[in-house]
Amino acid sequence: MKGSNVTLSKMKHKIKISSVSYLNTKPFIYGLEKTGLLSEIDLQLEIPSKTAEKLLTGEAEIGLVPVAIIPQLPNARIITDYCIGAVGAVKTVSLFCQQPLEQLHTILLDYQSCTSVQLVQILCHHFWKKPDMQFIPADRHYIQKIEGNTGGVIIGDRTISMASNFTYNYDLSEAWYRFTGLPFVFAAWVTTRNIHPTLEEKLNTAFKTGLQYIDEVVAQFQPQYNEFDVKEYFTRYISYELDTLKRKGLDLFLHYVKQNTEAAVL
């Protein structure tokens, strides 16, 4: 975009925006639809690791990306006042296992994740005091390998139906809160471009609108999740405002990420 007087409606191409496809992003997407902004952008829905890849390669200009990828992005800038965060337990990002954490030797790292695979390693080293834990990047069929002294990180909507399959469930956001006393930010809206201020304003308005109409979002998606309380998830477990405490938690997490040389960030 050239010139300070460019408006969103006059852009020569639709801005490519990559967003995570999980349930917790539905209020954002609903807001884009409700405000009409969805028709003005090219929205692409992906798993977290793919949104990160698209921003890295330039396939997307804005992304709701795993925050662990931010240090790898040239000229990365967090935009909007919203994120995917949690204050304490998040419910859909966990270390699952059949034996207690103390007995684990190996943790399989979810291929869909960038941030959570870093987080579990930070927790093992600094909070759970398990510095000798082995971490293995997992393939698509890794969940069936979670047994014995091997645990696995699972994120996103898959956890909703899988939690009952495992004896132990360690919520990673809850562990972070116990470790630091701070909220955790899993994903933030990030750009590496000089986007027009009008677009950021419109995104903020859209996301605020989606959260204001949370009951309509719940009514749309609750039928797909029989025994899972979608409204409780949106209002108790996910915390969407990127406030001062979340930014402080994010800064601390990125400090640990910089120190952590073992994790493979996609």
C-alpha positions as CSV (number, residue, x, y, z in Angstrom):
1,M,0.0,0.0,0.0
2,K,1.4,3.4,-1.0
3,G,0.5,6.7,0.4
4,S,-1.1,7.7,3.7
5,N,-4.5,8.5,2.2
6,V,-5.2,4.9,0.9
7,T,-8.5,3.6,2.2
8,L,-9.4,-0.1,2.7
9,S,-12.0,0.0,-0.1
10,K,-9.5,1.4,-2.6
11,M,-6.8,-1.3,-2.1
12,K,-5.9,-3.0,-5.3
13,H,-6.0,-6.4,-3.7
14,K,-7.6,-8.0,-0.7
15,I,-5.3,-8.2,2.3
16,K,-4.4,-11.8,3.0
17,I,-5.1,-12.7,6.6
18,S,-4.4,-16.1,8.0
19,S,-6.2,-17.2,11.2
20,V,-6.3,-20.2,13.4
21,S,-9.3,-22.5,12.6
22,Y,-10.0,-23.6,16.1
23,L,-13.3,-23.0,18.1
24,N,-11.7,-20.3,20.1
25,T,-11.3,-18.0,17.1
26,K,-15.0,-18.2,16.1
27,P,-15.9,-14.9,17.9
28,F,-13.3,-13.1,15.8
29,I,-14.6,-14.6,12.6
30,Y,-18.2,-13.9,13.6
31,G,-17.3,-10.2,14.1
32,L,-15.6,-10.1,10.7
33,E,-18.9,-11.4,9.2
34,K,-21.2,-9.1,11.3
35,T,-19.3,-5.9,10.4
36,G,-19.0,-6.8,6.7
37,L,-15.2,-6.7,6.9
38,L,-14.9,-10.4,5.9
39,S,-15.9,-9.4,2.3
40,E,-13.0,-6.9,2.2
41,I,-10.3,-9.4,3.1
42,D,-8.9,-12.7,2.0
43,L,-9.3,-14.8,5.1
44,Q,-7.5,-18.2,5.3
45,L,-8.1,-20.6,8.1
46,E,-5.3,-22.9,9.2
47,I,-3.8,-24.9,12.1
48,P,-1.5,-22.7,14.2
49,S,1.8,-23.9,12.7
50,K,0.5,-23.2,9.2
51,T,-0.5,-19.6,10.0
52,A,3.0,-19.1,11.3
53,E,4.4,-20.6,8.1
54,K,2.3,-18.3,5.9
55,L,3.4,-15.2,7.7
56,L,7.1,-16.3,7.5
57,T,6.9,-17.0,3.8
58,G,4.8,-13.9,2.9
59,E,1.8,-15.9,1.9
60,A,-0.2,-13.8,4.4
61,E,0.2,-10.2,5.4
62,I,-1.5,-10.5,8.7
63,G,-1.8,-13.6,10.9
64,L,-3.3,-14.8,14.1
65,V,-0.1,-16.6,14.8
66,P,1.5,-18.6,17.6
67,V,3.4,-16.1,19.6
68,A,6.5,-18.3,19.7
69,I,7.1,-17.5,16.1
70,I,7.3,-13.7,16.6
71,P,11.1,-13.6,17.2
72,Q,11.6,-15.3,13.8
73,L,9.5,-12.7,11.9
74,P,11.3,-9.7,10.4
75,N,9.8,-6.4,11.6
76,A,7.0,-8.2,13.4
77,R,4.4,-6.0,15.0
78,I,1.5,-7.0,17.2
79,I,-1.7,-5.3,16.1
80,T,-5.2,-4.9,17.5
81,D,-6.2,-5.1,21.2
82,Y,-7.1,-8.8,21.0
83,C,-5.5,-12.2,21.2
84,I,-6.1,-15.9,22.2
85,G,-5.1,-15.9,25.8
86,A,-6.0,-17.4,29.2
87,V,-5.8,-16.4,32.8
88,G,-5.1,-19.8,34.4
89,A,-6.6,-22.9,32.8
90,V,-7.4,-22.8,29.1
91,K,-8.9,-26.3,28.8
92,T,-7.7,-27.0,25.3
93,V,-3.9,-27.0,25.6
94,S,-2.6,-29.9,27.7
95,L,0.0,-32.5,28.3
96,F,-1.8,-35.8,28.4
97,C,-0.4,-39.0,29.8
98,Q,-1.4,-42.3,31.4
99,Q,1.2,-42.0,34.1
100,P,1.9,-39.0,36.4
101,L,4.4,-36.4,35.2
102,E,7.0,-37.6,37.6
103,Q,7.2,-40.9,35.8
104,L,7.4,-39.5,32.2
105,H,10.6,-39.9,30.2
106,T,9.4,-38.6,26.9
107,I,6.9,-36.0,25.6
108,L,5.6,-36.0,22.1
109,L,5.1,-32.5,20.6
110,D,2.0,-31.7,18.7
111,Y,2.7,-31.0,15.0
112,Q,-0.1,-28.4,14.9
113,S,1.6,-26.3,17.6
114,C,4.4,-23.7,17.7
115,T,3.8,-22.0,21.0
116,S,2.6,-24.9,23.2
117,V,5.6,-27.1,22.3
118,Q,7.9,-24.3,23.6
119,L,5.7,-23.8,26.6
120,V,5.9,-27.5,27.7
121,Q,9.7,-27.5,27.5
122,I,9.9,-24.2,29.5
123,L,7.7,-25.7,32.2
124,C,9.7,-28.9,32.3
125,H,12.9,-27.1,32.7
126,H,11.9,-24.3,35.1
127,F,8.7,-25.2,36.9
128,W,8.4,-29.0,37.0
129,K,12.1,-29.4,37.3
130,K,12.4,-32.2,34.7
131,P,15.5,-31.1,32.8
132,D,16.2,-34.6,31.4
133,M,12.8,-35.0,29.7
134,Q,13.1,-36.0,26.0
135,F,11.0,-34.0,23.5
136,I,10.1,-35.6,20.2
137,P,8.4,-33.7,17.3
138,A,5.3,-35.8,16.6
139,D,3.7,-37.0,13.4
140,R,0.0,-37.0,12.6
141,H,-0.6,-40.3,14.3
142,Y,1.2,-39.6,17.5
143,I,-1.8,-39.6,19.8
144,Q,-2.0,-43.4,19.8
145,K,1.6,-43.5,21.0
146,I,0.8,-41.7,24.3
147,E,1.2,-44.6,26.7
148,G,3.4,-45.8,29.5
149,N,6.1,-43.2,30.3
150,T,5.4,-41.3,27.1
151,G,3.2,-38.2,27.3
152,G,2.0,-35.9,24.6
153,V,1.0,-32.3,24.1
154,I,-2.4,-31.9,22.3
155,I,-3.9,-28.6,21.4
156,G,-7.1,-27.3,20.0
157,D,-10.5,-28.8,19.4
158,R,-9.2,-32.3,19.4
159,T,-8.7,-32.1,23.2
160,I,-12.5,-31.7,23.7
161,S,-13.2,-35.3,22.8
162,M,-9.9,-36.8,23.9
163,A,-9.5,-35.7,27.5
164,S,-11.4,-38.7,28.9
165,N,-9.0,-41.1,27.1
166,F,-6.1,-40.2,29.4
167,T,-5.5,-40.6,33.2
168,Y,-3.6,-37.4,33.6
169,N,-4.3,-34.0,32.0
170,Y,-1.9,-31.1,32.8
171,D,-3.3,-27.9,31.5
172,L,-0.3,-25.9,30.3
173,S,-1.8,-22.5,30.7
174,E,-2.7,-23.3,34.3
175,A,0.8,-24.5,35.0
176,W,2.2,-21.3,33.5
177,Y,0.0,-19.2,35.8
178,R,1.1,-21.2,38.8
179,F,4.7,-20.7,37.7
180,T,4.6,-17.0,36.9
181,G,1.4,-15.6,38.3
182,L,0.7,-14.1,34.8
183,P,-1.7,-14.8,32.0
184,F,-0.6,-16.6,28.9
185,V,-0.9,-15.5,25.3
186,F,-1.1,-18.4,22.8
187,A,-1.7,-16.4,19.6
188,A,-1.7,-12.7,18.6
189,W,-2.5,-10.8,15.5
190,V,0.8,-9.9,13.9
191,T,1.9,-8.3,10.7
192,T,5.3,-7.7,9.1
193,R,4.0,-5.1,6.8
194,N,3.1,-1.4,7.0
195,I,-0.7,-1.9,7.0
196,H,-3.0,1.1,6.8
197,P,-4.3,2.3,10.2
198,T,-7.9,2.1,8.8
199,L,-7.5,-1.7,8.6
200,E,-6.3,-2.1,12.1
201,E,-9.2,0.1,13.3
202,K,-11.7,-2.1,11.4
203,L,-10.2,-5.3,12.8
204,N,-10.5,-3.9,16.3
205,T,-14.1,-3.0,15.7
206,A,-14.8,-6.4,14.2
207,F,-13.3,-8.4,17.0
208,K,-15.0,-6.2,19.6
209,T,-18.3,-6.8,17.8
210,G,-17.8,-10.6,17.8
211,L,-17.2,-10.6,21.5
212,Q,-20.3,-8.4,22.1
213,Y,-22.4,-10.9,20.3
214,I,-20.9,-13.9,22.0
215,D,-24.4,-15.5,22.7
216,E,-25.0,-15.6,19.0
217,V,-21.7,-17.3,18.4
218,V,-22.5,-19.8,21.1
219,A,-25.9,-20.5,19.5
220,Q,-24.2,-21.2,16.2
221,F,-21.6,-23.6,17.5
222,Q,-22.9,-25.2,20.6
223,P,-24.9,-27.9,18.6
224,Q,-21.6,-29.2,17.3
225,Y,-20.2,-29.9,20.8
226,N,-22.7,-32.1,22.7
227,E,-21.1,-32.3,26.1
228,F,-18.9,-29.2,25.9
229,D,-20.1,-25.9,27.3
230,V,-19.1,-23.5,24.5
231,K,-20.2,-20.3,26.3
232,E,-18.2,-21.3,29.4
233,Y,-15.2,-21.9,27.2
234,F,-15.4,-18.5,25.5
235,T,-16.1,-16.6,28.7
236,R,-14.3,-18.4,31.5
237,Y,-11.3,-20.2,29.8
238,I,-10.4,-18.0,26.8
239,S,-9.5,-14.4,27.6
240,Y,-9.5,-12.3,24.4
241,E,-8.3,-8.8,25.5
242,L,-4.6,-8.2,25.0
243,D,-4.2,-6.2,28.2
244,T,-1.1,-5.1,30.2
245,L,-0.8,-8.3,32.2
246,K,-1.0,-10.4,29.1
247,R,1.7,-8.3,27.4
248,K,3.8,-8.8,30.5
249,G,3.3,-12.6,30.4
250,L,4.0,-12.6,26.7
251,D,7.3,-10.7,27.2
252,L,8.4,-13.2,29.9
253,F,7.5,-16.2,27.7
254,L,9.5,-14.8,24.8
255,H,12.4,-14.3,27.1
256,Y,12.3,-18.0,27.9
257,V,11.8,-18.9,24.3
258,K,15.0,-17.0,23.5
259,Q,16.8,-19.2,26.1
260,N,15.2,-22.4,25.0
261,T,17.3,-23.9,22.2
262,E,15.7,-27.4,22.2
263,A,12.3,-26.7,20.8
264,A,11.7,-26.9,17.1
265,V,9.5,-24.0,16.0
266,L,7.9,-24.7,12.7
